[in-house]
Amino acid sequence: MEAAKPMQGLWAHTNPDLLPSSNLWNEAIPQVATTELKAQYGGGVAKIRAGERYFTDGVGRILVGWHGTTNPPSGMDGTSMIAGSS
């Protein structure tokens, strides 16, 4: 099995204290956080509260949209980047 390629740009993972993020929208797998999660995104932190829905890509990176949106990750126009979610 081939290792996942590192994400680039806003989704680059450089802080081991934060979870990695992704923009692989077509791989979206819905999840529910059992604890608070913090993912690195664009030099900041995208926070997901315990009990909140979020999405991961095929290797478990958290999908993060514009301005750190995660439920669902949204584009610049505020619409979901995940097909069929709102």
N, C-alpha and C positions, 0 to 999 in steps of 0.2 A: 504494500500500500504506500502510495506517495505521500510525503509530508505536505501539510498545508503551506501554501506560499504566504509569506508575510504580507500584511496589508500595508498600503501606502497612503500618503496624504493625511487627511483628517483621521483616518482609522489606523495609522501606524502605532504599534505597541512598543513603548520604550520604558514604561514604568511598571516594574514587577509587583508593586503594591496595588495595582488596579487590574481589573480584568480586561482582556483584549476586546476590541469592537470590530465591526465588519459592515460592509455595504453590499453584501451578496444577497440582495432582496429575493431573488428567485429560489434561494435555499431555505426560506423562512420556516422555522419550526417553532410553534407556540410553546411557551413555558409559563410557569407561575413561580415567582420567587418565594422561597421558603424563609429567606433572611434578606436583609438589605444588601443590594449589590451595587458596586461602583465600577464603571467601565471607563477606560481612557478614551477620550474623543476630542480631537481638535485642540489639544493642549489643556483641556479641562476635564471635568468628570461628569458623566451621565449617571444619575442615581435612579435606582429602581427600589421601591419600597417593598417590604415583605408582603406577600399576598397579591402583588400587582402582576399583571400579564406583561410579558416581554417576548422577544423572538430571538432565536439564535440561528447562525448559519450551520452548515453541515458538520463543522468541526467544533461547535460550541461557542464561537465568538458571538457577543451580543450585537444585534443589529441596531445601529444608532443612526437616526436621521438628523435633519436640519435642526440646529440649536439644541442638540442632545435629546431629541424626542425618541422614545422607546415603545410607547403603547398607544398606537403603533408608531414605528419610525415614520416620520413625515417628510415630505419635500418642502421646498421653499414656499410653495403655495398652500401648505397646510394639509394636503391630501396624503393619505397613506401610501407608503412605498411598497406595501405588502398587498398583493392581489387578494380581494375578498375580505379584507379586514377593515375595520373602521374604529 
